[in-house]
Amino acid sequence: MEIEEQTEGSVVIVALNGRVDGFSAPELETRIAEIVGRGDTRLLLDCGKMEYISSAGLRAVLVGAKKCQQEGGKLAVCALQAACKAVMEVSGFLTILDHYDTREAALAVES
């Protein structure tokens, strides 16, 4: 998995590329903690190039969302591919996280 980060207004966009699984989930969790630790608490996970997410990946997203929330911020997701969206939907994540079809749609609401 590759993680790219950029800032758009008050939102830090974390673009995920590849598989978020048991091997890469700790890296995502650490990266989110670092971002929140420096005071950026409004995060958008751009999942347009995320090919797969496992239960460990879901856990990393949930831990990240809780960190953001504890600091008065928020974590949202966008551009989920069909398979990843199905996993997040079945696991109930789409009922607890704001999600958008595109990065642009997310930034229009979240920035």
Secondary structure, DSSP 4 states (H G I P E B T S, - for coil): -EEEEEEETTEEEEEEEEEESTTTHHHHHHHHHHHHHTT--EEEEEEEEEEEE-HHHHHHHHHHHHHHHHTT-EEEEE---HHHHHHHHHTTHHHHSEEESSHHHHHHHH-
